[in-house]
Amino acid sequence: RRPSMYKTILVNMLGIMIILFLSQGIYSGEKSSMRGLIIYASENFIEVKWGDNEYEFFFTDGTEVYYKQKKADMNAVRICQIAEVFYSKDREGVRHLERIEIKRSSYCYR
């Protein structure tokens, strides 16, 4: 006896839905890093310029800050610093800071 076309389609659709559901929990985001010049800093995010492009990176509760290879707090982050940022990108393309290492002090004067 052959299964009906309706059952075959239903089983395939169910399989696809299960795979999509499971993949949402597994997806952790793209991880990457870059080095650039901090051109804007606030309590929520920083903007980093690299070449002709500017990128926004948002702080999280788990963001680690390092200055001169020592752990520091968010107050160490200022404009005009050269920094290396380690981040993950979510499904919407938002970059979340995991770690920021300040490589060179600020050369801006207030």
MOWOVEN-V682049 format. One record per pair of residues at least 24 apart in sequence whose C-alpha atoms are under 10 Angstrom apart, sorted by the first residue. I is the first residue (numbers start at 1). J is the second residue. If there is no record, write none. Layout:
BEGIN
I J
I J
END
This chain:
BEGIN
24 91
27 90
27 91
28 88
28 89
28 90
28 91
29 87
29 88
29 89
29 90
29 91
29 92
29 93
29 94
29 95
29 96
30 87
30 88
30 89
30 90
30 91
30 93
30 95
31 86
31 87
31 88
31 89
31 90
31 95
31 96
31 97
31 98
32 85
32 86
32 87
32 88
32 89
32 95
32 98
33 84
33 85
33 86
33 87
33 88
33 97
33 98
33 99
33 100
34 83
34 84
34 85
34 86
34 87
34 100
35 82
35 83
35 84
35 85
35 86
35 100
35 101
35 102
35 103
36 80
36 81
36 82
36 83
36 84
36 85
36 102
36 103
37 79
37 80
37 81
37 82
37 83
37 84
37 102
37 103
37 104
37 106
38 77
38 78
38 79
38 80
38 81
38 82
38 83
38 84
38 102
38 106
39 78
39 79
39 80
39 81
39 82
40 77
40 78
40 79
40 80
40 81
41 74
41 75
41 77
41 78
41 79
41 80
42 74
42 75
42 77
42 78
42 79
43 74
43 75
43 77
45 95
45 96
45 97
46 77
46 78
46 79
46 97
47 79
48 79
48 80
48 81
48 82
48 83
48 84
48 85
49 80
49 82
55 94
55 95
56 94
56 95
56 96
56 97
57 85
57 86
57 87
57 88
57 89
57 94
57 95
57 96
57 97
57 98
58 87
58 94
58 95
58 96
58 97
58 98
59 87
59 95
59 96
59 97
59 98
59 99
59 100
60 96
60 97
60 98
60 99
61 97
61 98
62 96
62 97
62 98
62 99
63 87
63 96
63 97
63 98
63 99
63 100
64 97
64 98
64 99
64 100
64 101
65 97
65 98
65 99
65 100
65 101
65 102
66 99
66 100
66 101
66 102
66 103
67 100
67 101
67 102
67 103
67 104
67 105
68 101
68 102
68 103
68 104
68 105
69 101
69 102
69 103
70 101
70 102
71 101
72 100
72 101
72 102
74 100
76 102
76 105
77 101
77 102
77 105
77 106
78 102
78 105
78 106
78 107
78 108
79 105
79 106
79 107
79 108
79 109
80 104
80 105
80 106
80 107
80 108
80 109
81 105
81 106
81 107
81 108
82 106
82 107
END
